[in-house]
Amino acid sequence: MARKPKTGPASDPELLILSSLASGPKHGYAMMGDIEAFAGVTLGPGTLYTAITRLVEKKLIAPESGSGRQRPYKLTAEGATGLTEQLNAMRRVAATGLRRLRPA
């Protein structure tokens, strides 16, 4: 049984999927393994495929033709731009928080 994803931006299924696809096209189960490896978050199939559907509708990812039941998805140009903007914003927030935690 899949663990419930941690909360917060680093566990947002859409962000995790976009980050996984940044390295190239993958099918759902490959994304699940990649996400668990880099983020330590286990997404269940329902969570994963619901988020994939939203991302396709938003045109941030697109399905590719595949053989059999496994359909690979790829990051679109719009998805890459959005991911870059979101990660840069997260970097600014993280840098500010870490700087403020340092003793004066």
N, C-alpha and C positions, 0 to 999 in steps of 0.2 A: 504494500500500500504506500502511496506517495505521501511524503511529508508535506504539510501545508507550507507554502513559501514564507520566508521571513518577510517582515513588513519593511517598508521604506523604499526609496527610489531604487536602490541596488537590487531589490527583489521584484520590481515591477515586471510582470511577464513580457509586456511589449518591449521594454528597454532591453531585457535579457535576450529576446529573440533577435532584435535588431543588431545587438552586439555580436551575437553568434553568427549571423549572416554577413557581418562585416568582413569575415575571412573567406567568404565564398558561399555558393549555394549549398543547401543541405535539406534533407528530408526531416520530418518531424522527430523521429527517434534519434537521429544524429544530433539535432539541436538539443534534445533533452540531455544527452550525454555530455555535449560540449558545455552547456549551461551549468550542469552539476560540477564539471571539472573546473571551470574558471570562476564560478560564483558560489559554489557550495550550496546551491538551491536546487531542490528536486521539484520539477513541475510535473504534475499529473497530466495524462493525455487530454482530459477535459479542459483544463486550464490552458494548456498549450494550444490546442486546436481552436478554442474560442478566441484566444489572442491572435492567432494566425488569421482567422477570418476577419477580425477587426482591422488588422494591418493591411490585408489585401483590399478591403473596402476603402481604406484611407489612401491606397495606392503607395504605401511605404514599402511593401514587398510584393512580389509577383510570382505566381507559380510558373515553373518551367515544365516542359514535357518530360515525362519520365516513363520508365518501363515498370509494369506491374502496379502494385498498390502504392508504392512509395513515390510520392510526388515531391520533388525538390522545390524549394523556394529560393528566390534571390532578392537581395536588397535593390531597390530602385534608386535612381539618382535623388529623388525627393526624400527617400528614406535615409540615404547616406547624409544628406544635408541636415535633416532633422536630428539624426543621431549625433552628428558632430556638434550641433548647437546645444543639444541637451547635455552631452558629456562635458562640453566646455563650461556650461552653467554650473554643473555639479562640481567641476574642478574648482571654480571660483568660490563656491559655498564651502567646500571642504578646506580649501586653503585658508579662508577667513576663520572658520571654526578652529582649525589646528593652530593658527597664529594666536588666536584669542585664548587658547588653553595654555600657551606657554607662560611660565612665570615671568613677570616683568623684571 
